[in-house]
């Protein structure tokens, strides 16, 4: 496989979009509905605000999530899955099931 083929490899693209310690967990929480930044930060174990914001920006740039500002004072910022992000549901469910199965075989 040459470099151009590698760049277009579907598995590589998918894994690069999901790469990162927090992205799968962020997506998991967003599948339950839109979340305020501060609520996401509170439910995520041991993630700094800076890292969470970086991960959210990367996923927004990739088109997986949307940042929504609700006008008010101060404005509230919510994050939600985009249409493209919602299509990851079956894949993430399969990964979860695979992980559960893997854990059971290791016990």
C-alpha positions as YAML, in Angstrom:
chain: A
units: angstrom
residues:
- id: 1
  name: UNK
  ca: [0.00, 0.00, 0.00]
- id: 2
  name: UNK
  ca: [1.49, 3.32, -1.04]
- id: 3
  name: UNK
  ca: [1.13, 6.57, 0.90]
- id: 4
  name: UNK
  ca: [-1.81, 7.86, -1.16]
- id: 5
  name: UNK
  ca: [-3.74, 4.62, -0.65]
- id: 6
  name: UNK
  ca: [-2.89, 4.74, 3.07]
- id: 7
  name: UNK
  ca: [-4.30, 8.27, 3.34]
- id: 8
  name: UNK
  ca: [-7.59, 7.11, 1.77]
- id: 9
  name: UNK
  ca: [-7.88, 3.96, 3.90]
- id: 10
  name: UNK
  ca: [-11.30, 4.03, 5.60]
- id: 11
  name: UNK
  ca: [-10.08, 2.32, 8.76]
- id: 12
  name: UNK
  ca: [-7.20, 4.79, 9.14]
- id: 13
  name: UNK
  ca: [-9.52, 7.77, 8.68]
- id: 14
  name: UNK
  ca: [-12.08, 6.43, 11.16]
- id: 15
  name: UNK
  ca: [-9.49, 5.60, 13.79]
- id: 16
  name: UNK
  ca: [-7.83, 9.01, 13.42]
- id: 17
  name: UNK
  ca: [-11.20, 10.72, 13.98]
- id: 18
  name: UNK
  ca: [-11.78, 8.67, 17.14]
- id: 19
  name: UNK
  ca: [-8.16, 8.80, 18.32]
- id: 20
  name: UNK
  ca: [-7.52, 10.38, 21.64]
- id: 21
  name: UNK
  ca: [-8.11, 9.38, 25.20]
- id: 22
  name: UNK
  ca: [-11.33, 11.35, 25.55]
- id: 23
  name: UNK
  ca: [-13.07, 11.42, 22.15]
- id: 24
  name: UNK
  ca: [-14.95, 8.11, 22.48]
- id: 25
  name: UNK
  ca: [-16.12, 9.06, 25.98]
- id: 26
  name: UNK
  ca: [-17.22, 12.52, 24.80]
- id: 27
  name: UNK
  ca: [-19.21, 10.89, 22.00]
- id: 28
  name: UNK
  ca: [-20.73, 8.45, 24.49]
- id: 29
  name: UNK
  ca: [-22.05, 11.31, 26.62]
- id: 30
  name: UNK
  ca: [-23.27, 13.27, 23.60]
- id: 31
  name: UNK
  ca: [-25.32, 10.29, 22.44]
- id: 32
  name: UNK
  ca: [-27.51, 10.91, 25.50]
- id: 33
  name: UNK
  ca: [-28.23, 14.45, 24.26]
- id: 34
  name: UNK
  ca: [-26.63, 17.87, 24.05]
- id: 35
  name: UNK
  ca: [-24.36, 18.78, 26.94]
- id: 36
  name: UNK
  ca: [-23.05, 22.05, 28.31]
- id: 37
  name: UNK
  ca: [-19.26, 22.32, 28.36]
- id: 38
  name: UNK
  ca: [-19.18, 22.53, 32.16]
- id: 39
  name: UNK
  ca: [-21.43, 19.48, 32.53]
- id: 40
  name: UNK
  ca: [-19.21, 17.46, 30.19]
- id: 41
  name: UNK
  ca: [-16.16, 18.54, 32.15]
- id: 42
  name: UNK
  ca: [-17.74, 17.51, 35.45]
- id: 43
  name: UNK
  ca: [-18.72, 14.02, 34.31]
- id: 44
  name: UNK
  ca: [-15.42, 13.28, 32.57]
- id: 45
  name: UNK
  ca: [-12.93, 11.79, 35.02]
- id: 46
  name: UNK
  ca: [-9.62, 13.65, 35.34]
- id: 47
  name: UNK
  ca: [-9.71, 15.63, 32.10]
- id: 48
  name: UNK
  ca: [-8.47, 19.20, 32.15]
- id: 49
  name: UNK
  ca: [-10.63, 21.94, 30.69]
- id: 50
  name: UNK
  ca: [-7.89, 22.71, 28.17]
- id: 51
  name: UNK
  ca: [-7.69, 19.13, 26.88]
- id: 52
  name: UNK
  ca: [-11.48, 18.77, 26.77]
- id: 53
  name: UNK
  ca: [-11.76, 21.97, 24.77]
- id: 54
  name: UNK
  ca: [-9.05, 20.79, 22.34]
- id: 55
  name: UNK
  ca: [-10.81, 17.46, 21.80]
- id: 56
  name: UNK
  ca: [-14.16, 19.19, 21.27]
- id: 57
  name: UNK
  ca: [-12.62, 21.60, 18.74]
- id: 58
  name: UNK
  ca: [-11.03, 18.73, 16.81]
- id: 59
  name: UNK
  ca: [-14.33, 16.87, 16.64]
- id: 60
  name: UNK
  ca: [-16.16, 20.04, 15.63]
- id: 61
  name: UNK
  ca: [-13.64, 20.69, 12.83]
- id: 62
  name: UNK
  ca: [-14.09, 17.08, 11.68]
- id: 63
  name: UNK
  ca: [-17.86, 17.60, 11.55]
- id: 64
  name: UNK
  ca: [-18.70, 15.04, 14.24]
- id: 65
  name: UNK
  ca: [-20.20, 17.51, 16.71]
- id: 66
  name: UNK
  ca: [-21.69, 20.99, 16.72]
- id: 67
  name: UNK
  ca: [-21.05, 23.84, 19.12]
- id: 68
  name: UNK
  ca: [-24.24, 25.72, 19.94]
- id: 69
  name: UNK
  ca: [-24.33, 29.03, 21.80]
- id: 70
  name: UNK
  ca: [-27.52, 29.98, 23.61]
- id: 71
  name: UNK
  ca: [-27.83, 33.72, 23.92]
- id: 72
  name: UNK
  ca: [-28.03, 35.01, 27.40]
- id: 73
  name: UNK
  ca: [-25.72, 36.52, 29.90]
- id: 74
  name: UNK
  ca: [-23.36, 34.86, 30.18]
- id: 75
  name: UNK
  ca: [-23.93, 32.86, 26.98]
- id: 76
  name: UNK
  ca: [-24.18, 29.11, 27.48]
- id: 77
  name: UNK
  ca: [-22.26, 26.79, 25.20]
- id: 78
  name: UNK
  ca: [-23.68, 23.37, 24.36]
- id: 79
  name: UNK
  ca: [-22.22, 20.56, 22.31]
- id: 80
  name: UNK
  ca: [-24.28, 18.05, 20.37]
- id: 81
  name: UNK
  ca: [-23.75, 15.38, 17.76]
- id: 82
  name: UNK
  ca: [-23.98, 16.40, 14.14]
- id: 83
  name: UNK
  ca: [-25.80, 14.23, 11.61]
- id: 84
  name: UNK
  ca: [-22.42, 12.76, 10.65]
- id: 85
  name: UNK
  ca: [-21.58, 12.13, 14.29]
- id: 86
  name: UNK
  ca: [-24.85, 10.27, 14.84]
- id: 87
  name: UNK
  ca: [-23.86, 7.79, 12.13]
- id: 88
  name: UNK
  ca: [-21.09, 6.58, 14.48]
- id: 89
  name: UNK
  ca: [-23.73, 5.09, 16.80]
- id: 90
  name: UNK
  ca: [-23.75, 1.54, 15.40]
- id: 91
  name: UNK
  ca: [-19.95, 1.47, 15.19]
- id: 92
  name: UNK
  ca: [-19.52, 2.65, 18.79]
- id: 93
  name: UNK
  ca: [-22.13, 0.14, 19.95]
- id: 94
  name: UNK
  ca: [-20.18, -2.65, 18.27]
- id: 95
  name: UNK
  ca: [-16.96, -1.45, 19.88]
- id: 96
  name: UNK
  ca: [-18.69, -1.42, 23.28]
- id: 97
  name: UNK
  ca: [-20.00, -4.95, 22.77]
- id: 98
  name: UNK
  ca: [-16.59, -6.15, 21.62]
- id: 99
  name: UNK
  ca: [-14.97, -4.58, 24.69]
- id: 100
  name: UNK
  ca: [-17.51, -6.19, 27.03]
- id: 101
  name: UNK
  ca: [-16.86, -9.56, 25.41]
- id: 102
  name: UNK
  ca: [-13.10, -9.05, 25.69]
- id: 103
  name: UNK
  ca: [-13.39, -8.20, 29.39]
- id: 104
  name: UNK
  ca: [-15.42, -11.35, 30.04]
- id: 105
  name: UNK
  ca: [-12.81, -13.55, 28.35]
- id: 106
  name: UNK
  ca: [-10.08, -12.04, 30.56]
- id: 107
  name: UNK
  ca: [-11.89, -12.73, 33.86]
...
